[in-house]
Amino acid sequence: MKSFNTITIGETEHKLRLTTGAVMSIEKKLGKSMLTALENVEENMVETLVTILWGALRPFNKDITFEKAVDLLDDYFDDGNSLEQLMGEMNSLLETSGFFSKGQD
């Protein structure tokens, strides 16, 4: 079973994985559980998504800063991707990581 997802930003493919440590870092930064943040994502969508992106990048890139994740998200949008596409990427990541069963929203 695949334990990570990838996201291509510019010319670079980045591995994403939600380990227990990554989720703990995300929750600490958000100040609430990741699932609570996702249930109310419309209240703070961009910050929630960039924080999940940052946390999911960390297992393969320990030195990534939050600011670099923000820059990567800007690059993702500059590549012509949308917020809706990013939500799809995050849903796929959550499925891969075992947060949801395949096909569950």
C-alpha positions as CSV (number, residue, x, y, z in Angstrom):
1,M,0.0,0.0,0.0
2,K,1.2,3.5,-0.9
3,S,2.1,5.5,2.2
4,F,2.5,8.9,0.6
5,N,1.0,11.1,-2.1
6,T,2.8,13.5,-4.5
7,I,2.0,17.0,-5.6
8,T,3.7,18.6,-8.5
9,I,4.5,22.3,-8.2
10,G,6.4,23.8,-11.0
11,E,8.9,21.2,-12.2
12,T,9.2,19.5,-8.8
13,E,7.3,16.6,-7.5
14,H,6.9,16.7,-3.7
15,K,6.1,13.7,-1.5
16,L,3.3,14.3,1.1
17,R,2.7,12.1,4.1
18,L,0.6,12.6,7.2
19,T,2.5,10.8,9.9
20,T,1.4,11.0,13.6
21,G,4.1,13.6,14.2
22,A,3.0,15.6,11.1
23,V,-0.6,15.6,12.3
24,M,0.6,16.7,15.8
25,S,2.6,19.6,14.3
26,I,-0.4,20.6,12.1
27,E,-2.7,20.6,15.1
28,K,-0.3,22.6,17.3
29,K,0.0,25.2,14.5
30,L,-3.7,25.4,13.9
31,G,-4.6,25.3,17.7
32,K,-7.2,22.7,17.1
33,S,-7.6,19.1,15.8
34,M,-7.0,18.7,12.1
35,L,-10.4,17.1,11.7
36,T,-12.1,20.0,13.4
37,A,-10.2,22.4,11.2
38,L,-11.3,20.5,8.1
39,E,-15.0,20.3,9.3
40,N,-14.9,24.1,9.4
41,V,-12.4,24.7,6.6
42,E,-14.5,27.5,5.0
43,E,-13.8,29.7,8.1
44,N,-10.0,29.7,7.5
45,M,-9.5,27.7,4.3
46,V,-6.1,28.9,3.0
47,E,-4.4,28.8,6.4
48,T,-5.8,25.4,7.1
49,L,-4.7,24.0,3.7
50,V,-1.2,25.5,3.8
51,T,-0.7,24.2,7.3
52,I,-1.7,20.7,6.2
53,L,0.6,21.0,3.2
54,W,3.5,22.2,5.4
55,G,2.9,19.3,7.9
56,A,2.6,16.7,5.1
57,L,5.8,17.9,3.5
58,R,7.8,17.6,6.7
59,P,8.2,13.8,6.8
60,F,10.3,14.0,3.6
61,N,11.8,17.5,4.2
62,K,12.4,18.1,7.9
63,D,13.8,21.6,7.3
64,I,10.8,23.0,5.4
65,T,9.6,26.2,6.9
66,F,6.0,27.4,7.0
67,E,7.0,30.3,4.9
68,K,8.4,28.0,2.2
69,A,5.1,26.0,2.2
70,V,3.3,29.4,1.7
71,D,5.6,30.1,-1.2
72,L,4.9,26.6,-2.6
73,L,1.2,27.2,-2.4
74,D,1.6,30.5,-4.3
75,D,3.6,28.6,-7.0
76,Y,0.9,25.9,-7.1
77,F,-1.7,28.6,-7.9
78,D,0.7,30.3,-10.3
79,D,0.9,27.0,-12.2
80,G,-2.8,27.5,-12.9
81,N,-4.2,25.2,-10.2
82,S,-7.2,26.1,-8.2
83,L,-8.2,26.0,-4.6
84,E,-10.7,23.2,-5.6
85,Q,-7.9,21.2,-7.1
86,L,-5.8,21.6,-3.9
87,M,-8.8,20.4,-1.8
88,G,-8.9,17.3,-4.0
89,E,-5.2,16.7,-3.4
90,M,-5.7,17.1,0.4
91,N,-8.7,14.7,0.3
92,S,-6.6,12.1,-1.5
93,L,-3.9,12.6,1.0
94,L,-6.3,12.0,3.9
95,E,-7.5,8.8,2.2
96,T,-4.0,7.6,1.8
97,S,-3.2,8.4,5.4
98,G,-6.2,6.5,6.7
99,F,-8.3,9.4,7.9
100,F,-11.1,8.5,5.6
101,S,-12.2,5.4,3.7
102,K,-11.8,5.6,-0.1
103,G,-14.6,7.6,-1.5
104,Q,-15.7,9.1,1.8
105,D,-15.9,12.9,2.1
